[in-house]
């Protein structure tokens, strides 16, 4: 149980770190970072690929 929540936390932290870097790299300045991070959260979350698990 602890391993799943730790890996989910690491995935979320990496996604939050990489999102602004990718926006800058591909020169997508018209998209705010917050909007891109929400989209990344949807993609890695339950509505998308379900990569991270929700703790209850």
Secondary structure, DSSP 8 states (H G I E B T S, - for coil): -HHHHHHHHHHHHHHHHHHHHHHHHTT-TTS-HHHHHHHHHHHHSTTTT--S----
